[in-house]
Amino acid sequence: MTARWSSAFPGVSAYCQALPFVMLPLHRCLILACLLLGLSQRARAQTSPPPRYDRAFQTWYNYTGDHQLTDFWGLHTEAQLRRADLLPRRQQLLLRLGLNQHWSDKLQTAAGYTFLRTYPYGEFPEGHSREHRAYEEVQLADTLGRLALGHRFRLEQRWIRADGEAGPTFQNRARYQFSAQLPLQGRRLDPKEFYLTAYDELFVGFGRNVDFPFNQNRLYAALGRQFTSAASTELGYMYHVKAHGDGRTFERNHTLYLALTYDLDLRGK
């Protein structure tokens, strides 16, 4: 039975090997469903080439700021510098600007724009590309004892243009992130205290120009320090699985992640 599935759906077998066992069961079911949907047409065609893997070490540097303009409106700023092979090679540059709407302590919505520049990296590089992206998201917050829990649902409209192409390719993508944060020195996180944080985020493409729905998954864990009410840093590790557009090439990236958060209150109170 296993051999029959592997030959009919090589991408399913490939990704199950790449996915860590600690993945949330819901995510595993969603990913499997996406893979089966994307590969159903391939099963009727000739036998696909065997899957191939690119294992790499990366470093990502991230700045995030959520700046309160009024009690309801806020400004989101974000910049990421991503390096391949730990440091030597450029991987990606990401810039994001958004407008937040604060409905309550447990509900926030946002919409904005993202620019992404990608450079060739890894054993199976996809080449230079530029991406312009619009996004809309909903964030839900909750608590469970000392744990602060978060759910983020994001839709993205992507215009991706590889260098040398006449025009961009449009794609839709959905993302879901589940996160948890645990203060280490009390029931709530206060300035000058440490905390643990973790999240898992699934990316799924859909609609036209998407032949392989599963796009990527990020599993992250970190130690953080809240310096002030506005500033914090995190040093963490991310296991990043990414599928290329051909449906048979998978990146399995071990990523060192350094994050800085600095939020400003600009309400003038």
Long-range contacts (C-beta under 8 A, 24 or more apart in sequence): 7-47, 8-43, 9-35, 9-36, 9-39, 9-42, 9-43, 10-39, 10-48, 10-49, 10-50, 10-51, 10-248, 11-35, 11-38, 11-39, 11-42, 11-48, 11-51, 11-212, 11-214, 11-243, 11-247, 11-248, 12-36, 12-39, 13-51, 14-51, 14-53, 14-248, 14-250, 15-214, 15-241, 15-243, 15-250, 18-53, 18-241, 18-250, 18-252, 19-217, 19-241, 20-219, 20-239, 22-219, 23-200, 23-217, 23-219, 24-178, 24-200, 27-200, 27-202, 27-217, 30-202, 30-204, 31-202, 31-214, 31-217, 34-204, 34-213, 34-214, 35-213, 35-214, 37-213, 38-211, 38-212, 38-213, 38-214, 38-247, 39-212, 39-247, 42-247, 48-247, 48-248, 49-248, 50-248, 51-248, 51-249, 51-250, 52-124, 52-248, 52-249, 52-250, 53-249, 53-250, 53-251, 53-252, 54-122, 54-123, 54-124, 54-249, 54-250, 54-251, 54-252, 55-251, 55-252, 55-253, 55-254, 56-84, 56-85, 56-121, 56-122, 56-123, 56-251, 56-252, 56-253, 56-254, 57-85, 57-86, 57-253, 57-254, 57-255, 57-256, 58-82, 58-83, 58-84, 58-85, 58-86, 58-91, 58-240, 58-253, 58-254, 58-255, 58-256, 59-83, 59-86, 59-87, 59-255, 59-256, 59-257, 59-258, 60-238, 60-255, 60-256, 60-257, 60-258, 61-258, 61-259, 62-257, 62-258, 62-259, 62-260, 63-259, 63-260, 63-261, 63-262, 64-259, 64-260, 64-261, 64-262, 65-261, 65-262, 65-263, 65-264, 66-100, 66-263, 67-263, 67-264, 67-265, 67-266, 68-102, 68-263, 68-264, 68-265, 68-266, 68-267, 69-266, 69-267, 70-267, 71-102, 71-267, 72-101, 72-102, 72-103, 73-99, 73-100, 73-101, 73-102, 74-99, 74-100, 74-101, 74-102, 75-99, 75-100, 75-266, 76-100, 76-110, 76-112, 84-121, 84-122, 85-121, 86-256, 89-119, 89-121, 90-119, 90-121, 91-118, 91-119, 91-121, 92-116, 92-117, 92-118, 92-119, 93-117, 98-135, 105-141, 106-140, 106-141, 106-142, 107-138, 107-139, 107-140, 107-141, 108-138, 108-139, 108-141, 109-136, 109-137, 109-138, 109-139, 110-135, 110-136, 110-137, 110-139, 111-135, 111-136, 111-137, 114-156, 122-251, 124-244, 124-249, 126-162, 126-244, 126-245, 127-162, 127-163, 128-162, 128-163, 129-160, 129-161, 129-162, 129-163, 130-160, 130-161, 130-163, 131-158, 131-159, 131-160, 131-161, 132-158, 132-159, 132-168, 133-157, 133-158, 133-159, 146-182, 146-183, 146-187, 146-188, 147-180, 147-181, 147-182, 148-180, 148-181, 148-182, 148-189, 149-178, 149-179, 149-180, 150-177, 150-178, 150-179, 150-180, 150-181, 150-199, 151-176, 151-177, 151-178, 151-179, 152-176, 152-177, 152-179, 152-201, 169-209, 170-208, 170-209, 171-205, 171-207, 171-208, 171-209, 171-210, 172-205, 172-206, 172-207, 172-210, 173-203, 173-204, 173-205, 173-206, 173-215, 174-203, 174-204, 174-205, 174-206, 175-201, 175-202, 175-203, 175-204, 176-201, 176-202, 177-201, 177-202, 181-224, 189-226, 190-226, 191-226, 191-227, 191-228, 191-229, 192-225, 192-226, 192-227, 193-225, 193-226, 194-223, 194-224, 194-225, 194-226, 195-223, 195-224, 195-225, 195-226, 196-221, 196-222, 196-223, 196-224, 197-221, 197-222, 197-224, 197-234, 197-236, 198-222, 211-245, 211-247, 212-243, 212-245, 212-246, 212-247, 214-243, 215-242, 215-243, 216-240, 216-241, 216-242, 216-243, 217-241, 220-257, 222-257, 222-259, 224-259, 230-262, 230-263, 230-264, 230-265, 231-260, 231-261, 231-262, 231-263, 232-260, 232-261, 233-258, 233-259, 233-260, 233-261, 234-258, 234-259, 234-261, 235-259
